[in-house]
Amino acid sequence: MEEYQTNRYNAAAVTLSKKLTRRNFLPVICQNLADAKEKALAWIEQDKIVGFGGSITVEAMGIIPDLYARGQKMIDRERTTTPEERYQVMREALTADYFLTSLNGITEDGELVNVDSVGNRVAALTFGPNQVLAFVSMKKVYGNLETTMEMVRRQTAPLNAWRLNLQQTPCIKKGLCGDCLQAECICNTLTITRRSMVKDRIVIFLIVENVGL
Ligand code: SF4
């Protein structure tokens, strides 16, 4: 990333942090994925249970292998063998001490916008785990609520559909979201988290690097 872009993102992250704090979120500014991983690993108490949702950013950070390596107790749907077991583990992850996830979009005023398929990720963000560690690149700060929802639906969701190798949806056949209601649809729940009831329950790692979709 160019230096001027890094500088702009850093300035915007400081501004956004103040707005997130007003909404009872706890912002942590990180320069890159490695910085975010280091801070998150230091944050997570080693005797607690960690769950996580599907996320390119969390995967790219490489934090899951590190947590395993230090003996952290994990609730991991990727280690299941049947759809039933996977679903059960996703339910169990809602009782974890910490839940790791990413965010699809964030407004300049600090609202969190997500689109989810099964809904386990937004469920955990809303209620369940004692603390949610949410990782988001500053490139996902899109503007006002309307723009952010539009970007999440028109840009992030179709990219996810291609990543997940869907077959029949309009975003695959035409390359654009068709607001579908198909069996394959991954856009089943669209959420706006405008404030946390419990102060500092949702820790938002603002990453000054272009990562994620
Ligand atoms: S076409 Fe359907 S699956 Fe694809 S982005 Fe739109 S709502 Fe989501």
Residues whose N, C-alpha, C, O or C-beta is under 5 A from the ligand:
A	BS01	SF4	R153 A157 P158 A161 T169 P170 C171 L176 C177 G178 D179 C180 C185 I186 C187
